[in-house]
Amino acid sequence: MIFTGIVAAILFETQQGPVSFKIESETDAVDPSKSVFLRVEAGHPGNVSVSLPDLRERTQGFSLAEEFAEEPLQRKDGSVVEAVNWRLVPEPCAETYRIRPFAVEIDGGRDSFVGGPVYFRNPEPREPVTGAMEADPRKDLPPLSWRLAGHAAAALLAFAAVVYGIVRLFKLTLRKVREHRMSPIERAWAELDRLLKKGLPGRGRYKDFYVELTMVVRRYIQRKYGIRAPHMTTDEFLRSAKPSDELRRFLESADMVKFAGVEATPEMADSATDSARSYLKSDEDAKHTILPVSVEAVAG
């Protein structure tokens, strides 16, 4: 099935050198009773190859993503247009419907760029249901049996699980309170130490490790400089601030593992950790390493 509807919304569009890229849809709003159809298109010269992103692992708020590729179209000037159609099935009552940042590879990975995120408008809230129950039957107590005893045991186990969860939540709250009273650099060191104790690289979870490592640095920047770094893509952050070359390289190299599919190694994870430590230490010793860009400069 190929997307043939009227394009009502261009959700994302960019131009990277000779490569144009866009995501378009019949709508930019989500209706839980209907699928969302997207068309992902890339235009490029005939001597350049482009790998369109796989959106299956990049969607949030959708339970299914199916693709339908089109035959490449060659224009008279020798350029090529490639397109893949996607059907996304919305999840009812999801808080957010979006496509997370994704990587587009050029010439087999020799070059790439990161696009997104792409957000959809949530459905309009429904009117609340009013009125009482149509029936209110009486409930008789069941007779004593092994089945009842099993249900009672399950209820006790569930109660114990709830108590355990409350205790864990209480301890977590105490830790959050203690960390909230720390300075930004103290919290960053505490978060970095907690991350390293998880041993994610040793379990092969490099992508999760890079995501959490960059979030340690981004949260530190937000707490110290008031820049909402955790909520920005790397490109948005670099446009809204003046980071050091060391921080820029750290974030861009991490994006290659998180979004561009670069296979990390233990040595790369150790190097990224050393870069994070080095930045935090240098920023702790320096008076200023990041200067927010003025609103006029960003607009310009």
MITORFI-663348 format. One record per residue (C-alpha): x, y negated, z. Coordinates in nm, 2 decimals. Layout:
<atoms>
> xx yy zz
> X Y Z
...
</atoms>
This chain:
<atoms>
> xx yy zz
> 0.00 0.00 0.00
> 0.15 -0.33 -0.11
> 0.07 -0.68 0.04
> -0.15 -0.85 -0.22
> -0.35 -1.09 -0.01
> -0.35 -1.47 -0.03
> -0.05 -1.61 0.16
> -0.18 -1.83 0.43
> 0.13 -1.87 0.64
> 0.51 -1.86 0.58
> 0.62 -1.74 0.92
> 0.99 -1.77 0.86
> 1.21 -1.92 0.58
> 1.58 -1.98 0.55
> 1.86 -2.03 0.29
> 2.20 -1.88 0.36
> 2.43 -1.98 0.07
> 2.30 -1.81 -0.25
> 2.06 -1.59 -0.05
> 1.70 -1.70 0.03
> 1.49 -1.52 0.28
> 1.13 -1.55 0.40
> 0.86 -1.37 0.59
> 0.50 -1.45 0.48
> 0.16 -1.32 0.59
> -0.21 -1.36 0.53
> -0.24 -1.51 0.88
> -0.03 -1.64 1.16
> -0.29 -1.53 1.43
> -0.35 -1.19 1.57
> -0.69 -1.01 1.57
> -0.66 -0.69 1.78
> -0.92 -0.52 1.56
> -0.72 -0.58 1.24
> -0.37 -0.49 1.12
> -0.13 -0.77 1.03
> 0.03 -0.75 0.69
> 0.37 -0.91 0.63
> 0.58 -0.95 0.32
> 0.96 -0.98 0.38
> 1.14 -1.12 0.07
> 1.50 -1.19 -0.02
> 1.62 -1.36 -0.33
> 1.99 -1.33 -0.43
> 2.23 -1.33 -0.73
> 2.26 -1.00 -0.92
> 2.62 -0.95 -0.80
> 2.52 -0.98 -0.43
> 2.35 -0.70 -0.23
> 2.11 -0.78 0.06
> 1.98 -0.53 0.32
> 1.64 -0.63 0.44
> 1.59 -0.59 0.82
> 1.41 -0.29 0.98
> 1.13 -0.44 1.19
> 1.03 -0.12 1.37
> 1.25 -0.19 1.67
> 1.21 -0.57 1.66
> 0.83 -0.60 1.72
> 0.67 -0.69 2.05
> 0.29 -0.66 2.11
> 0.25 -0.41 1.82
> 0.21 -0.04 1.86
> 0.30 0.06 1.50
> 0.50 -0.08 1.22
> 0.49 0.08 0.87
> 0.68 -0.03 0.56
> 0.60 -0.03 0.19
> 0.89 -0.12 -0.04
> 0.84 -0.29 -0.37
> 1.05 -0.24 -0.68
> 1.32 -0.50 -0.71
> 1.23 -0.78 -0.96
> 1.50 -0.92 -1.18
> 1.45 -1.28 -1.30
> 1.56 -1.43 -1.64
> 1.85 -1.61 -1.47
> 2.00 -1.28 -1.35
> 1.89 -1.32 -0.98
> 1.70 -1.04 -0.80
> 1.40 -1.06 -0.57
> 1.36 -0.77 -0.32
> 1.06 -0.73 -0.09
> 0.93 -0.50 0.17
> 0.57 -0.50 0.29
> 0.49 -0.42 0.66
> 0.17 -0.33 0.84
> 0.17 -0.41 1.21
> -0.10 -0.27 1.44
> -0.16 -0.51 1.73
> -0.19 -0.38 2.09
> -0.50 -0.50 2.27
> -0.44 -0.76 2.55
> -0.07 -0.80 2.48
> 0.08 -1.11 2.63
> 0.30 -1.19 2.33
> 0.29 -1.10 1.97
> 0.63 -1.16 1.80
> 0.92 -1.03 1.59
> 1.24 -1.04 1.79
> 1.56 -1.19 1.63
> 1.68 -0.97 1.35
> 2.00 -0.93 1.14
> 2.01 -0.96 0.76
> 2.33 -0.79 0.61
> 2.49 -0.92 0.29
> 2.72 -0.71 0.07
> 2.71 -0.41 0.29
> 2.78 -0.59 0.62
> 3.07 -0.81 0.50
> 2.85 -1.10 0.59
> 2.52 -1.14 0.78
> 2.30 -1.39 0.95
> 2.05 -1.37 1.24
> 1.69 -1.48 1.18
> 1.38 -1.52 1.40
> 1.22 -1.49 1.64
> 0.88 -1.51 1.47
> 0.58 -1.57 1.68
> 0.21 -1.51 1.61
> -0.08 -1.69 1.77
> -0.27 -1.49 2.04
> -0.63 -1.41 1.97
> -0.90 -1.64 2.12
> -1.02 -1.54 2.47
> -1.35 -1.35 2.47
> -1.65 -1.46 2.68
> -1.66 -1.29 3.02
> -1.91 -1.01 3.07
> -2.18 -1.10 3.32
> -2.46 -0.90 3.49
> -2.48 -0.61 3.74
> -2.44 -0.24 3.68
> -2.74 -0.07 3.52
> -2.72 0.22 3.77
> -2.57 0.27 4.12
> -2.59 0.64 4.18
> -2.52 0.79 4.53
> -2.20 0.99 4.57
> -2.21 1.31 4.77
> -1.90 1.43 4.95
> -1.74 1.73 4.78
> -1.72 2.06 4.97
> -1.38 2.14 5.14
> -1.17 2.35 4.90
> -0.81 2.40 4.78
> -0.89 2.16 4.50
> -0.98 1.89 4.75
> -0.67 1.96 4.95
> -0.46 1.92 4.63
> -0.63 1.58 4.57
> -0.56 1.48 4.93
> -0.19 1.58 4.89
> -0.17 1.38 4.56
> -0.32 1.08 4.74
> -0.07 1.10 5.02
> 0.22 1.12 4.77
> 0.07 0.82 4.59
> 0.05 0.63 4.92
> 0.41 0.72 5.00
> 0.51 0.60 4.65
> 0.33 0.27 4.72
> 0.50 0.23 5.05
> 0.84 0.30 4.89
> 0.77 0.04 4.62
> 0.67 -0.22 4.88
> 1.00 -0.16 5.07
> 1.20 -0.19 4.75
> 1.01 -0.50 4.66
> 1.08 -0.65 5.00
> 1.46 -0.58 4.97
> 1.46 -0.72 4.62
> 1.28 -1.03 4.75
> 1.54 -1.08 5.02
> 1.82 -1.04 4.77
> 1.65 -1.30 4.54
> 1.62 -1.54 4.83
> 1.99 -1.50 4.92
> 2.09 -1.55 4.56
> 1.86 -1.85 4.52
> 2.06 -2.02 4.79
> 2.39 -1.96 4.61
> 2.56 -2.21 4.38
> 2.53 -2.13 4.01
> 2.89 -1.99 3.99
> 2.83 -1.77 4.30
> 2.51 -1.63 4.15
> 2.69 -1.56 3.82
> 2.97 -1.36 3.99
> 2.71 -1.17 4.19
> 2.51 -1.08 3.87
> 2.82 -0.98 3.68
> 2.93 -0.75 3.96
> 2.59 -0.59 3.98
> 2.59 -0.54 3.60
> 2.93 -0.37 3.60
> 2.82 -0.13 3.87
> 2.55 0.00 3.64
> 2.82 0.15 3.41
> 2.62 0.10 3.09
> 2.92 0.13 2.85
> 3.01 0.46 3.00
> 2.67 0.59 2.92
> 2.69 0.46 2.56
> 2.43 0.18 2.62
> 2.64 -0.09 2.46
> 2.36 -0.29 2.32
> 2.19 -0.31 2.67
> 2.52 -0.41 2.82
> 2.58 -0.69 2.58
> 2.23 -0.82 2.63
> 2.27 -0.83 3.01
> 2.62 -0.97 2.99
> 2.52 -1.26 2.77
> 2.22 -1.33 3.00
> 2.45 -1.36 3.30
> 2.64 -1.64 3.11
> 2.32 -1.80 2.97
> 2.15 -1.81 3.32
> 2.46 -1.97 3.46
> 2.45 -2.24 3.19
> 2.08 -2.31 3.26
> 2.14 -2.34 3.64
> 2.44 -2.56 3.61
> 2.36 -2.78 3.31
> 1.98 -2.76 3.28
> 2.00 -2.62 2.93
> 1.73 -2.35 2.87
> 2.00 -2.11 2.73
> 1.82 -1.78 2.82
> 1.52 -1.89 2.60
> 1.72 -1.99 2.29
> 1.88 -1.80 2.01
> 2.25 -1.85 1.97
> 2.20 -2.09 1.68
> 1.95 -2.30 1.88
> 2.19 -2.31 2.18
> 2.48 -2.42 1.96
> 2.27 -2.70 1.80
> 2.15 -2.83 2.14
> 2.48 -2.83 2.33
> 2.86 -2.87 2.28
> 3.01 -2.55 2.41
> 3.37 -2.47 2.42
> 3.53 -2.26 2.14
> 3.57 -1.97 2.39
> 3.20 -1.97 2.47
> 3.10 -2.00 2.11
> 3.31 -1.70 2.01
> 3.18 -1.50 2.30
> 2.81 -1.55 2.21
> 2.86 -1.50 1.83
> 3.06 -1.17 1.88
> 2.79 -1.05 2.12
> 2.52 -1.12 1.86
> 2.70 -0.89 1.61
> 2.65 -0.60 1.85
> 2.30 -0.70 1.97
> 2.14 -0.79 1.63
> 2.38 -0.70 1.34
> 2.42 -0.33 1.43
> 2.80 -0.35 1.49
> 2.91 -0.03 1.68
> 3.08 -0.13 2.00
> 3.36 0.06 2.18
> 3.48 0.07 2.54
> 3.76 -0.16 2.45
> 3.52 -0.41 2.30
> 3.30 -0.40 2.61
> 3.61 -0.46 2.83
> 3.71 -0.75 2.61
> 3.36 -0.90 2.62
> 3.37 -0.87 3.00
> 3.71 -1.04 3.02
> 3.58 -1.32 2.80
> 3.28 -1.37 3.03
> 3.50 -1.38 3.33
> 3.74 -1.62 3.16
> 3.47 -1.86 3.07
> 3.31 -1.85 3.42
> 3.65 -1.91 3.58
> 3.75 -2.19 3.35
> 3.41 -2.36 3.38
> 3.44 -2.33 3.76
> 3.77 -2.50 3.76
> 3.68 -2.77 3.50
> 3.45 -3.07 3.56
> 3.25 -3.04 3.24
> 3.27 -2.78 2.96
> 2.92 -2.81 2.81
> 2.76 -3.14 2.71
> 2.40 -3.14 2.60
> 2.34 -3.30 2.26
> 2.12 -3.60 2.26
> 1.76 -3.57 2.12
> 1.85 -3.81 1.84
> 2.15 -3.60 1.74
> 1.95 -3.27 1.74
> 1.68 -3.44 1.53
> 1.94 -3.57 1.29
</atoms>
